Amino acid sequence: MSHDLPAAIVIPVLNRRNLIGKAIRAALEQSHPDCIVIAVDDGSADGTWQAMGEFAGHPQLALIRLAKNTGTGPAKNMGIMLAGTRAVTFHDSDDRPHPDKLLRQARALGRTGLRPDPCLNWNILDRPATARMELGAVFAHHDLILPDGRQVTIRRDISIVDDVFPNVQMGDRVPGDWLHVNSGLFHPRIFAQLGGYADSIEEDREFRNRIVLSGQLVWIIEEPLLTKIETADSLTQSEASGYLSPARTAARAKVWQGVAEWMATRRIPPQPIDLDPATVAEIVNPGILSLSGALASPRTRRGLAGLIGQAADQTRTNSPFSAS
């Protein structure tokens, strides 16, 4: 059996004035009957916030403006903390989801009555083969459009563990060929147990590893439900933050250090969310937001709870959107 888990789409954005409208529209057009969208402007300076204002009156959309750039990981964590008890997925401004992506993932994530197959080695996870299973995440295959015009469909399920077994990743398409975190929908239990994203340029990779290595149960829909578009100025393509950059090389080394520690101890530490509430400059439509049960620092929990209440009070007296 299954049911439609309530869900939230978190869209972190920085200086994507010409793309953010399409991303928000695609998120709002999802067929899931109980879905909200949380778009977080991470200190943009190009008019992105003003472009987001076109959608400010939509009842399913909350807009959050940060006073300064905090990084992709903290911006995603802000969305996690304000998604309440909803399952969460993450879309970038250049992602194009299938209209039924979220609905199909929510129904898979809400499945009940699953049991481990006894022919598989569940002992390595300290999980008896007779136990009931609860899914922690549902991924889907995705299409990747590269800056040179090539389109690659990512279908290699085993690639979700490419940092543990790189020897199974050899292929003629793209290095690693791994399932993108943005193709996943995550149960709120994941964030309560593991926390959120690290403040790292490889935050997706580290988060994915923590989910898998901690023994969370992952389901994969074997159809492309997301198109990921990379451009010359994408973080993974730019000279400053691309795969060959010193910054990303150092971040990868830290991620791999975590894998080495897991292989030695079979334990991986959580990543409590720690945010400075003072970075939040504005919240539009706070009424659809609520504090989640994600693992977080006390200042994060107290500060964001207060901000939601303050924003609600201001909404009752001010205009619904400010372009400040």
N, C-alpha and C positions, 0 to 999 in steps of 0.2 A: 504494500500500500504506500501511498505518497500523498503529500499535500503541498500547497504553494506556500513556502516560507516567505514572510515579509522580507523585502530586500531593499538595499540602498546602493546606488551607484555613486562612487566618489570620483570626482574629476579634479585632480590637481592641475593647475595651469600657470605658466609663466611666459608672459610676452608672446601670446598667440592670439592677437586681436582678430586675425583673419580666419582662424580655425575654430575658435571656441564656440561660436554660434552653431556650427554644424554638429559639434560634439554634444552640446546640450540638447539640441533638437533630436538627435539620434537616441539619446538616453531617454528623453521624455516620450518617445514613440515606441518604447518597449511594450510588448503585449502583456507583461506581468501585471495582474490586477491590483497589487499592493506594493508599489515601488515608489521610493522617493529618490531625488537626485540632489547630491551635495557637491557644489562646485566651489573649489577653494582657490582663490587668486593669491598666489604666493609672492606678492609684492611686485606685480607687473608695472612697467613704466611706459607701455606703448598704447594705452587705451583699451586693454583687455577688459578691465572692470566696467568701463562704459559699454562695451559690446555685450557683456553679460547682462547689463541692465535691460536689454530688450525683452528678456524672459522673466523679469523680476516679479510679475504678477501671477506667475503660474503656481497653482496651489501645491504641486508636488515638488517644487524646486526651492532649495535654500541656497543662498549665495553667501560666501564668507570672504571677506577681504582682509588679508594680513598686511600689516603696516610695513613689513620688510621681508625680503627674501629669506626664507628659513631652510629651503632645500626640499627635494621631492619627498623624502622619508617623513619629515615632520609634517608636511602638508597633508600627506595621506593619513598620518596619525590623527590629525585634527578631524578628518572625516570619520575615522573609526570611532573616536571618542564621542561624536555627536550623532551616531547612527542608532543609538538606543539598542534594542534587542534584535535588530534586523541582521540578516546575512548581508555581507558586503562584497561588492566587486569594485574593481578600479579600472577606469578608462582614461587614457590620455587624450589630449585634444585632437590628435591625428588618428585615433582609433575609430573604426566603423563597425559597430556590432550588428549582427543579424537581428531583426526585430523580435524574434522569439528566443534569443540567447538566454536572457535572464529567466524567463518562464521555464524553459527546459532545464536549466541548471537548478532552479529552486525546487522543482518537482523531484529531481534526482537527489538533491541534498536532503529533502524531507522524507525520503524513503524509510520505511520501518520494516522490522522483521528480517533484516539481513543477518547472515551468519557466516563466519569464516569457513572457507573450504578446507577440510582437514588434510587435503593433499599438499597444502602449502605450509611452509615453515613459520608458523606464527610464534613459535617459542622464542625466536630471536627478538621479538617485541614484547616478551613477557605477557603474551595475550593467549589465553587458552582457546583452543579451536571450538569449544562449546559455547563461548560467550557471544552475546548479541553484539552487532556492530552498529556504530553510529558514524556516519560519514562526517569528515571535517572539512573537505573541500571537493568541489567538482570543477574539473578543467575541461576544456574543449580544444580540439585542434584549431589552428588558425592559419590564415593566409598572410604572408609577409610580402609587401611590395618594397623592393630595394631602390635606392637612388638611381641605379643604372637601368631601371625599368623592368628588371626581372621580377617575376612573381613566384614565390616558393610556398607550397603548402606544407606546414609543419605537422607531420603525422606520426613521428616516431615516439611512441609513448615512453619508451625506456629513457629518452633523453631528459626526463625530469630528474634523473640522478646523475647528470653528466659530471658533476664535481666530485662524485664518489667513484664512478667507473668511467673515466674518459675513454677507455679502450673500446667501449661499445658505441662510440659516437662517430666513427669514421664514415664519411659519406662525401658525395660530390656536389652538395648544395651549399650549405652555410655551416661554419664551425659550430659544433655543439648541437645545433638544430633543436633547441630545447623549447618545451611548452612555455609560453609567456605567462607571467603571473596575471596579466590583465585578462587572460582567457579564463580565469578562475572565479568561482563564487565561494566565499568562505563563511562557515558557520560562526556565529558570535562566540561559540565555545573556544574556537581557535585563539581569539584575541584574549579571552579571559585566562587561558592557560599559558599562552606563549608571549603575550604582549603584542607589540606592533612592529613597525619598521625601524631598523637601525638608521642612524644619521650617516649615510654612506652613499656614494655614487653607484654602488652595487647593491642597493637596498632590496631590489626585487630578488636577486639571486640569493642573498642571505636569508630572506624571508622564506623563499621556496625551500631552501635546504633545511631550515629549522622545522618547517611543517613535516617534511619527509622523514628527517632523522629522528624526530621526536615520536615517531610512530603513529602520526595522524593518518586516518584512512582516507585515501584519495580515490575518487571516481573520475573516469575520463569518458566524455562524449566523443565518439570517433567521427565527428563531422566538423568542418571549419565553421565556427559561429562568430568569428571576429576577423576583421581585416586590419592588420597592423601596417601603417604606412611610415616608412622611414625617409626622411629628407636629408639634404646635405647639412642642415643645422640641427638635426636630432642629436640628443645627448650621446647616442652610441656611434654617431658618425663624425661629430665635430672634432677638430684637432685637440681641443682642450680636454674633452671628456670622452672621446671615443675609445674603442677597444684597445688601441695601441698607445694611448696617452699614459704618461706617468701617473696621473691621478687614478685612473681606472686600474692600472697595474697594481698600485699599492692597495687599492680597495679589494681587488681580487685576492691578493696575498693574505689579507686579513680574513676573508671568507674561507679560504682554503685552510687557514690555521684553525678555524672553528671545526672544519671537517676532520682535521687531524686529531683534535681533542675528542671529537665524538668517537672516532675509530679506536682511540685508546681507552675511553671510559664508557662508551655507549650512553652518554648523557650529553644533553645540550642545554645550556642555560636559557631562560626566557629573556625577553627584551622589554622591560617595563617602559611604558610610554611616559615621557617627561617633556611637557610643553610649557612654555611661558605664556600664560593667558594674556599678558600685556601686548603680545604681538597681534591680537585680534583687533582690527580697527572698526569692523562693521559686520553685522549679520543681518541678512534680509530673509524674512519669513522664518523666524526662530520657532514658531509654533509647531512645526513639523519635526523639530529636533528634540532629542532627549539624550541624557548621558548614558553611555554604554557601560557594561560591566567589564570592559577590557582592563587588563593588568596595567596599572598606572600609578604614578607618584601621587602623594597626597595633595601637593600644590596643583597638579593638573586637574584632579577631580574636583577640588574645592573651587578653583578658579573658573573652570568651564561651566560648572553648575551655576555659579553666580552670573557669568556672562549671558547664559541663556535667559535667565530671569530679567536681567537688565535690558537685553535686546528686545524682549517681549514688551516691556514697559515702554520703551522708546517707540516701538512700532505703533502703539496705540495713540501716540501723540504726534508722530512725524510722518512725512511722506514715505511711501513704501520703498523708495530707492533714492539713494544719494550718490551722485557721481563724484564725490569728494575724493 
